[in-house]
Amino acid sequence: MARTSYKELLEAGVHFGHLKRKWNPNMSPYIFMERNGIHVIDLHKTVAKAEEAAAALKQIAKSGKKILFVSTKKQAKSSLETLAGDVNMPFVTERWPGGMLTNFVTIRKAIRKMSSIDKMKADGTFLTMSKRERLQVDRQREKLEKDFGSISDLTRLPAALFIIDINKEHIAVREARKLNIPTFAIVDTNSDPRAVDFPIPGNDDATQSINKVVSIMTEAIKEGLAECKNDRDKAEKNKEAKEEKAAAPAKEEAVAEKTKKD
């Protein structure tokens, strides 16, 4: 069953590109036509690319790995926070801290600092500080939460990045490519689709368009997570069955011994 259709994408406005004068020539295979000086994206190709990207993300999620969603655009913030949060995936919507991937150790130190402040508050150490010190620590905690709160559970490098507007998030794209981390992205007509591994041609400016494409991806991730859970449950049951089978001769021997004594 298809994850989306031409009609759904059309209703969400995914087909609206940028002004013709702003186009990137490498997007020409994904452009259907030009109308009133604006490029119109070929949604048949968007459907195909979305299916391809969703299938790949499903497999990554099925393997139990994390996918990092990235966009600091206001139009994408709500969609990412809601949809990525629903599948328990990390996201960046405030700002991309330079070196987040290439200098991940330093980022983890900042996250641990946030945890240490929480520990200070829990064990009472925070209350022994002066009012001024407590105010400084609270401000530091708020800043860390704003920058890293949404990735606090990311204990290792993500297995993939899903990006909205690769021009705006070019640093994230560059860092991912440097580390050979697969990149998925909504790519508008003013961007170079060759910069990412799985480009999805579409409008990366309108909230409705972003929400539609991201929801398709997160639904695929949900499927992958469900299959991952099923596989773990099956493995656990098989393990228990093997242990019971291995223990059966010993149980039979114990019963036979008891019967003999009786």
N, C-alpha and C positions, 0 to 999 in steps of 0.2 A: 504493500500500500504506500502511495506517495505521501511524503511528509507535508507537501504544500502544492499549490496549483498556480497556474497563470492568473486566474481570477482573484485569488486571495492576495497575491503580490500586487496586482493592479489596484485593488481596493485600498491597499495600504500605502500606495504612492511610491512603491519601490522603484518604479520605472523612471522617475524624474532625475535627470542628470544635471550637470552644470551648464553654464553658458558655453556655446561652441568655442569662443575665443580662449576659454580656460582649459580646454580638453588636453588630455595626454594621448598622443597618437597610438600608444600601445594598448589603449582601451578600444580601438576601432573594431576588433572582432566581437565586442559585446554591445556595440551601439546599433540600434535598429534604424533610427532616422533622426533628422533634425527638424524641430518645429519651433517657429518664432524665435530662432536663435538659441534654442535650448536643445541639448541632446537627449534623446529618449533611449533608454536602455532596453535591450532585447530580453524580455522576461522569460522566454523559453530557455535561454542560456543561463539565466539566473536560477531557474528551477533545477536545471541539471547540476550546476555548481553547488547549489545549496544541498542537494541530495548527496553529492560526493563528500562535501565537508561534514555533514551530519553523520554519515556512515563512519568516517574517520574518527570523529569526536566520540561516537558511541563506543568504538573499540578502545580508545584511550581510557574512557571512564570505566569500561568493563575490566580493564587491567588494574583498576584501583588507584590510578594516578590522578593528579590535580591538573586542572586547566585554568589558567589565569585570564580573566576578562579585563580588558583595558580600554578605557576611553575617558578623557577628562573634559569632554564636551557636555555642556549643560543638558542638551537634548537627550543624551544617553544615560545620564546619571541614574535617574529613577528606574529605567529598564534594567540596567546592570545590577543595581543594588537588590532589586526585587527578584529577578529571574535567576541570577547567579547565586543569590542567597538561598533560593528555594532548592537548589541542587547541591548546596554546601560547597560551592567553589569560590576561591578567592577572587577579589576584584580590586581594581584601582580606578577611582573616579575623581580624586582630588588633584593629585599631581603625580607625575612619574619621577621618582627620585633617581637621578643619574647613577648608574652603577647598580641598580636594583638586582639585575641578573648577574652581571659580570663581577660585581663586588657583593655577592649575596651574604657573605660572612658578616660584613659590617651591618647590613640590614637586619640580620638575625640578632646582632648585639643590641640594636635599638629596640627590637621587639622584646628581648629579655629584660631590658631596662624598664619597659612598661610593666612587665610581670613582677619585677622586684619592687616597684612602687606599690603595686597592688598588695604584695606580701607585707610591706611595711605598714600599710593601712590595716591589714588583717591581724597582725601580731601586736599592734599597739605602738610600734616604734614611731609612727607618724605623729602620734599625740605628744611625744616627748620633745618635738621640735618647736622652735619659736613660731609665732604667727607668720612672720615674714618668710621663714623657710618653708612652712606648709603651703603658703601661697605660691612660691616659686615651683615647688614640687607639683602642685595641682596644675599649674600652667604647662609645665613640661609634660605631664601625663595627658593633658588635653591635646597638645600638639602631636604627641606620639600616636594617640588614638586616631586623630584626624588623618595622619599620614600612613599609619601602618595597622590600624585596627582591623581593617578588612582583609589583611593578609597574615594576621597573627597565628593562624593555624598552618601556614605554609612553612613546614619545617625543612623542606628541601626544594630545589629548583623545580618549577612546574614542568609537566610533560609537554605542554603546548600553550600557546597564547591565542586568544581570540580578540582581535583589535577592531575598533570602529574609528575610521579615518586614519589611514596609514601616513598621511602627510603630517597631520598634527602629532601623531604618536611615532614619529620617525626614529626617535631614540630607542624606544621599546623594540621596534622592528630591527634596528641595527644590532642591539644587544642579543636578541634572540637568534639572529642569523649567525652572529659570532660564536654562539654556543651550540649551534645546530639544533635549536629548539624549533619544532614545527610551528608555523604561523598560519592562522586562519583570519580572514578579515572581510568586512564589507568594503568593497572598493568602488568608489564613485568615478565618474568620467574624467576627473582632474587628477587621478592617481595612476601609478604604474603597477599593474597587476603582477608584474614579474618580481616585485619586491617581497611577495609572500608566497607560501607554498599552496595555500588553498584560497584563492580569491573568489569572493561572491559579489558579482557586479550588482550594485544597487545604490539607492539614495542613502548617504550616510549623514544627512543633515536633519531630516524630519523625524520627530519622535515616533510617529506611527510606523514608519518604515523600519527604523532601528528595532523597535519593540517586536515587530513581526519576525524579522530575521533572527534576532537573538532567541525568541521563544521557540523557533524551529530547532535551533541548536541545543537549547536546554532540554527540550523534550527528548531529543536523541540521547543526551547525556543521562537523563532519567532512566531510559531503557537500558543503557549500559550499566548503570549502578544497580538496577534491579537484577540483571543477569549476573553481575558480579556477586551479589548477595546469594542468589540461587546456587551459584557454583560453590561458594563457601559452605552453604548449608549442606549441599550434597557431599562435599569432601568431608565435612564433619560427621555426617551419618555413615559414610563408608568407613571412616576411621573407627567409629564406635562399633560398627558391625565386625570389622576385622579383629578388634580387641576382644569382643565377645566370643568370636570364633576361636581365637587363640587361647582364651581362658576356659573354653568348654571342656577339653580333656581333663584339665586339673579339677574342675568342678565335678565331673563324672567320677573321677577317681576318689575324690573326697566323699561323695555320696556312697560309693561302693564300699569304701573303708568303714564308714559309719554303719552301713547296713550289716556288714560282716561282724562288727563288734556287738551290735544289737542281737 
